[in-house]
Amino acid sequence: MIASLSTAPTYGQLMGDISQPITVSVDKPTYNEGDTIMISGAVARSGDGDVTIQIVGPDDSQNIAGVAQSTVNRDGTFEAEIKAGGTMNRDGTYTVKAQYGSSMTVEAVTTFEFLAADREDPEDPTEQPSVAANIGDDTITIEGTDDVISYEITGGKILSVVPNVDANSLVIIIESTDDGVLTMTIPRTILESKDGEEDSDLFILIDGEEREFDVDTTETDRTMTIEFEYGAEMIEIIGTWVVPEFGVIAVMILAVAIVATIVISSRSRLSIMTPKM
């Protein structure tokens, strides 16, 4: 009994079957747009926080094409899923980086090939209009809901705000006239970042490059302070869930109203056509 207790791995103990501090792999060598990338690995010593996973684009070590966080299981293993697409929009070899530990200095890497879908008429994201988001001087209202994003910006202005469902992110297109700062308070009903029941970190990309930022969190929203340089065009805030489509509630209400009108009209016509006995 004593011998079995001494050899059984426990949470926080070094796993004997792992020869490296951390390993990572993907389930396929090649992915197409829309595929799910299954990422798995193991750490030699569990109990030191979550594993942070980044997918780095081809030919540019600063081009972050996907992010995720994974809780380490009791046996030292971890898993994550990232959908191929969104900011992953170029053919080539992508690198998966898995970082672990309080200092995030322990890292493992692997690679895969990505084949982007053919786009006959690719559009410039900086020219995309806002989708049912009305941008005021200090607030952004979402049509069909009571949700309001409040913001302040120096050194530029916001042109549009759109959700990227594939990347679980909110994409903010700006016109920068100088180095500036964007402060945004985003309700959790619009953008959320959770690992189970616990809050997880958001990620900020400015023109595809990950940036540090300050964040204040409450039970209902998060306030982010993001610095940007002159010439910046796109700020992407990545969580684990984003509202699928701005204005979707308004569309649902309209659909219900139309169905109700049809039903009422049908019943009215039926009562008129039915002869009285």
C-alpha positions, 0 to 999 in steps of 0.5 A: 500500500505504501509502495503504491502511494509513493509511485502514483502521480498526484496533482503537482507532481512530476509525471514520469512518462514525459521526457520534456517540460511540455509537448504539443501536437495537432491531429492533422498535418493540413487543414482547410478553412472551416476545419477544427484544429485539435491541439493536445499535449502534456506537461511534465509537472501539473499544477502551475496554471493554464497552458496558453496556446498561440497560432502564429502565421507564416513568414511573420513571427508577430502575426497571431492567427489564433489563441486559446487557453487550456486547463491542465488535467490531473494527469498532466494532459491538456486539449484545445480546439481552434477553428481554422479561418478568420485571421488565419487567411493565408496559405502556408505553414503555421506554428502552434506555440504552447506556453506553460508556467507562471513565467510562461518561459516553458514552451513547445512548438509544432506546425501544420499547413493551412489552405485558405479558401479561394476568394474571388473578390477579397475585401479590405477589412478596413472598408467594412461597414458596421453591422447594426452598430450605431457609433456615437461620440462616446457610445456604441449601441447595438440595434435590437438590444439594450447593450451599449459599449461605452468608449473614449478614443484619442488620436483617431476615431472608430469607423466600425465594430463587427463580430468575428464569430470564427475567432470569438472576437470583436473587430474594431476598425479605426482611423488613426491620426496620431498615437492614441489610446482607446478605452472601451467598456464592453458588456459580457453579453457582447464579448465574454472570456471564460474557462468553465466558470472562471474568467480567462484572459482576453487577447488584443491584436493590433493589425495582427500583432498581440499587444499588452493592455490594461483591463478592469473587470466587473461581473457585468463588463470589462473595461480595456485601455489599449494604446495604438500607434499612428497608422493602426487600422484594426484592433481585435479583442479576442475572448471565448464567445462573441454575440453571433450577429448584432441585431439578431434579436431585432430580426427574431422579434420581426420574425415572430411578429410576422408569424403572429400576423399570418396566424391571426389573419388566417384565423380571421379569414377562417371565421368569416368563411365559416357559415353560422349554424 
